[in-house]
Amino acid sequence: MTKLGIIVGSTRANSFSKQWADNIAPLYPEGTEIEYLDIANLPLYNQDLDANSPQEYTEFRQDVERQDAILFVTPEHNRSISAALKNALDVASRPWGESVWGGKPTLIASHSISGISGFGANHHLRQILTFLGMPMVTQPEVYLANSQELLDENGKAPQDTLDFLQTAVDAHISMVK
């Protein structure tokens, strides 16, 4: 059974990122153990704390470590990822030489409320994940534009979008296997 960790890059209540994650998660096969890994309450990473890490760091690192694969759903903040997501990546990659990210097959879904679809965030995240040693789905790339228009009042995506997302999930599943 595959353990899939989902990391939502927004900490906003009822964010579009969480709504997209909720649309993508059911596309994984039955039996996939899905766990949302919360990044909202992680203290800002500080190397001075490596010798005596806060409990939040330790628990998050353990949460990441037990996953077989990761799905990142990220908004775009100023053409990059959110500060909270960058902090989470830093927390679980430290202390130096003890990163828990390496080798975990990854799918990235970026979105924005504009037509640019989170392109900058997607590519910044890819750069970081490459350094962390995380293999990523390269095709299809998932860019979701105009989230406020594409998702309905219940946060549901249209069927043609779900069909596209299924192809990305299938590529992720193949990579995990």
C-alpha positions in Angstrom: 0.0 0.0 0.0 1.4 3.4 -0.9 1.5 6.2 1.6 0.9 9.6 -0.1 1.6 12.8 1.8 -0.2 15.8 0.5 1.3 19.2 1.2 -0.9 22.2 0.6 1.2 25.3 0.1 -1.4 27.7 1.4 -2.2 28.1 5.0 -5.4 30.1 4.3 -8.7 28.6 5.5 -10.6 27.0 2.6 -7.8 27.9 0.2 -7.9 27.1 -3.5 -4.8 25.0 -2.9 -6.7 22.8 -0.4 -9.7 22.6 -2.8 -7.5 21.5 -5.6 -5.8 18.9 -3.3 -9.3 17.6 -2.3 -10.1 17.2 -6.0 -6.8 15.4 -6.8 -6.7 13.0 -3.7 -9.6 10.8 -4.8 -8.0 10.2 -8.1 -5.4 7.9 -6.4 -6.1 4.2 -6.3 -8.2 2.7 -3.6 -6.0 1.6 -0.8 -3.7 4.6 -1.1 -3.1 5.9 2.4 -3.5 9.7 2.1 -2.3 12.0 4.8 -2.4 15.8 4.6 0.9 17.1 6.1 0.2 20.4 7.9 2.7 23.2 7.4 0.8 26.0 9.0 2.3 25.8 12.5 5.9 25.1 11.8 8.2 27.7 13.5 10.4 29.5 11.1 13.4 27.3 10.4 16.5 28.3 12.3 19.7 26.4 12.1 20.5 27.3 15.7 17.7 24.9 16.7 19.2 21.8 14.9 20.8 20.5 18.0 17.5 20.7 20.0 14.7 20.9 17.4 11.2 22.1 18.4 8.6 19.3 18.7 6.9 20.7 15.6 10.0 20.1 13.5 10.5 16.6 14.8 6.9 15.6 14.2 6.8 17.1 10.7 10.1 15.3 9.7 8.6 12.1 10.9 5.4 12.8 9.0 7.4 13.3 5.8 9.7 10.3 6.4 6.9 7.8 6.6 5.5 8.8 3.2 6.2 6.8 0.0 5.3 9.7 -2.3 4.4 13.4 -2.1 1.9 15.6 -3.8 2.5 19.3 -3.6 -0.4 21.7 -4.4 1.0 25.2 -4.4 -0.4 28.7 -5.0 1.8 31.3 -6.5 3.0 34.1 -4.2 4.9 36.8 -6.0 6.0 34.4 -8.8 7.2 31.8 -6.3 6.0 29.4 -3.6 4.6 30.6 -0.3 6.9 31.3 2.6 5.1 28.5 4.6 6.0 26.0 1.9 9.6 27.1 1.7 9.9 26.9 5.4 8.4 23.3 5.4 10.9 22.3 2.8 13.8 23.7 4.9 12.6 22.2 8.1 12.5 18.6 6.7 15.8 19.0 4.8 17.8 19.7 8.0 20.0 19.2 9.9 22.4 19.1 7.0 22.8 15.5 5.7 19.5 14.4 7.4 16.9 15.4 4.8 13.8 13.2 4.8 12.8 14.3 1.3 15.2 12.4 -0.8 13.9 9.8 -3.3 10.2 10.4 -2.7 8.4 10.5 -6.1 6.6 13.8 -6.4 3.8 15.4 -8.3 3.4 19.2 -8.4 0.2 21.0 -9.1 0.3 24.7 -9.2 -2.5 27.2 -9.6 -3.4 30.8 -9.4 -6.3 33.1 -9.8 -4.8 34.5 -12.9 -4.1 32.9 -16.3 -0.4 32.3 -15.5 -1.4 29.2 -13.5 1.3 29.3 -10.9 4.0 28.8 -13.5 6.6 30.7 -11.4 5.8 28.7 -8.2 5.9 25.4 -10.1 9.3 26.0 -11.5 10.8 27.4 -8.3 9.5 24.4 -6.5 11.0 22.1 -9.1 14.4 23.7 -8.6 14.2 23.1 -4.9 13.0 19.5 -5.2 15.8 18.7 -7.7 18.3 19.8 -5.1 16.5 17.7 -2.4 16.8 14.6 -4.6 13.1 14.1 -5.3 12.1 12.6 -8.6 9.2 14.5 -10.2 6.6 13.8 -12.7 7.7 15.9 -15.7 4.8 15.2 -18.1 2.1 16.2 -17.9 2.8 19.4 -16.0 -0.1 20.6 -13.9 -0.8 24.3 -14.1 -4.3 25.3 -13.1 -5.5 28.8 -14.1 -8.3 31.0 -12.8 -9.1 28.9 -9.8 -11.9 31.1 -8.7 -13.7 30.5 -12.0 -12.7 26.9 -12.6 -13.8 25.5 -9.2 -17.6 25.6 -8.6 -19.2 26.9 -5.4 -18.5 23.6 -3.7 -14.9 23.6 -4.6 -15.3 20.9 -7.3 -13.4 20.9 -10.6 -15.2 20.2 -13.9 -14.9 16.7 -15.3 -12.6 17.6 -18.2 -10.1 19.0 -15.6 -10.5 15.9 -13.5 -9.8 13.8 -16.5 -6.6 15.8 -17.1 -5.6 15.6 -13.5 -6.1 11.8 -13.6 -3.4 11.6 -16.3 -1.0 13.4 -14.0 -1.9 11.1 -11.1 -1.4 8.1 -13.3 2.1 9.3 -14.2 2.8 9.8 -10.5 1.5 6.3 -9.7 3.7 4.8 -12.4 6.7 6.6 -11.0 6.0 5.3 -7.5 5.8 1.7 -8.8 
